[in-house]
């Protein structure tokens, strides 16, 4: 049976549209894009790429934590960037926030609403994701089948 999607609401980062902020499916979390908007004011966190990117990553951290995960459990991000010249700063910030085993990343250059410069969405692990043996996949020991009396009787005689 496939796991059912579960919507996770987070009060620390109010959503700004008619969408779910986080969707949990099994041991995976899928986040909506987290822009560089200050949750307290609803305005852009600053005029620079770095200020907005830092706020966006802080917002991502908050929604992940509220859903039972964290930045260290992110496996994939999509970083939406309004200006390609921001790549060096993005790489610097990515190394800072994801210092070991950085998640895979896609980075499209897009036009963002409200004059925003950066937004980030993620897929992260949640819950206990340690590998457990799957008994259905374990090899079973089988004994050689012995013929039953009926099987012996139905044998053609020649």
C-alpha positions in Angstrom: 0.0 0.0 0.0 1.4 3.4 -1.0 1.9 6.0 1.8 -0.7 8.7 1.8 0.4 12.4 1.6 0.0 14.4 4.8 0.0 18.2 4.9 2.3 19.8 7.5 1.4 23.3 8.6 4.0 25.5 10.2 3.1 28.7 12.2 6.7 30.1 12.1 6.6 30.8 8.3 3.1 31.9 7.2 2.3 30.8 3.7 1.6 33.5 1.2 -0.6 31.6 -1.2 -3.1 28.8 -1.6 -0.6 25.9 -1.3 0.8 23.5 1.3 4.1 24.5 2.7 5.2 21.0 3.4 3.9 17.6 2.2 5.0 14.4 3.9 4.8 11.2 2.0 6.3 8.2 3.9 9.8 9.2 5.1 10.1 12.1 2.6 9.2 15.8 3.0 8.5 18.0 0.0 8.6 21.7 0.7 7.1 24.6 -1.3 9.5 27.3 -2.4 10.7 29.4 0.6 11.4 32.9 -0.5 13.6 35.5 1.2 10.6 37.1 3.0 10.8 38.0 6.6 7.9 36.1 8.3 7.4 39.0 10.8 6.9 41.8 8.2 5.9 39.9 5.1 8.4 42.0 3.1 11.6 41.0 1.4 14.4 40.5 3.9 16.6 43.0 2.2 17.6 44.3 -1.2 20.7 42.1 -1.7 20.8 38.5 -2.9 22.7 37.4 0.2 20.1 38.9 2.6 17.2 37.3 0.8 19.0 33.9 0.4 19.9 33.8 4.1 16.3 34.5 5.1 15.0 31.9 2.6 17.3 29.3 4.0 16.2 30.3 7.6 12.6 29.9 6.4 13.4 26.5 4.9 15.1 25.4 8.2 12.0 26.5 10.1 9.5 24.6 8.0 11.7 21.5 8.0 12.1 21.6 11.8 8.4 22.0 12.3 7.9 18.9 10.1 10.4 16.9 12.1 13.5 17.2 9.9 16.3 19.7 9.4 18.8 21.1 6.9 21.1 18.1 7.6 18.5 15.7 6.2 17.9 17.5 2.9 18.7 15.3 -0.1 17.7 17.6 -3.0 17.1 21.4 -3.5 15.9 23.6 -6.2 17.3 27.1 -5.8 15.4 29.7 -7.9 17.7 32.6 -8.7 16.6 35.8 -10.4 20.1 36.8 -11.6 22.8 34.4 -12.9 25.6 36.6 -11.5 24.5 35.5 -8.0 26.0 32.0 -8.6 29.3 32.6 -6.7 27.4 33.9 -3.6 24.9 31.0 -3.8 27.8 28.5 -3.9 29.4 30.2 -0.9 26.1 30.1 1.1 25.4 26.5 0.0 28.8 25.4 1.4 28.1 27.3 4.7 24.6 25.9 5.2 25.3 22.4 3.9 28.9 21.8 4.9 29.0 18.0 4.6 27.3 15.9 2.0 25.6 18.8 0.3 22.3 17.9 -1.3 22.0 17.6 -5.0 20.8 20.9 -6.5 19.1 22.4 -9.5 19.3 26.1 -10.1 17.1 27.6 -12.7 17.3 31.3 -13.5 13.7 32.6 -13.2 11.7 35.8 -12.7 10.4 35.8 -9.2 7.4 37.7 -7.9 7.5 40.8 -5.8 11.0 41.7 -6.9 12.5 38.7 -5.0 16.0 37.5 -5.8 15.9 34.0 -4.4 13.7 31.1 -3.3 14.5 27.5 -2.3 12.5 24.3 -2.2 13.7 21.0 -0.8 13.1 17.3 -0.5 14.3 15.9 2.9 14.2 12.8 5.0 12.0 12.6 8.1 11.5 10.1 10.8 13.6 7.0 11.5 15.1 6.2 8.1 17.6 3.6 9.2 17.5 0.6 7.1 15.6 -2.3 8.6 15.6 -5.8 7.2 12.6 -6.4 5.1 11.4 -9.9 6.0 9.6 -10.3 2.7 12.9 -9.9 0.9 14.9 -12.2 3.1 15.8 -15.6 1.6 13.9 -18.4 3.1 15.2 -21.8 3.7 13.2 -24.5 2.0 13.4 -28.2 2.5 13.3 -30.4 -0.5 9.7 -31.2 -1.3 8.7 -34.8 -0.6 6.2 -36.3 -2.8 2.8 -36.9 -1.3 1.0 -40.1 -1.8 -1.4 -38.5 -4.2 1.5 -37.1 -6.3 3.0 -40.5 -6.4 -0.3 -42.1 -7.4 -0.9 -39.6 -10.2 2.4 -40.4 -11.8 1.9 -41.9 -15.2 2.9 -45.5 -15.4 4.6 -46.7 -18.5 
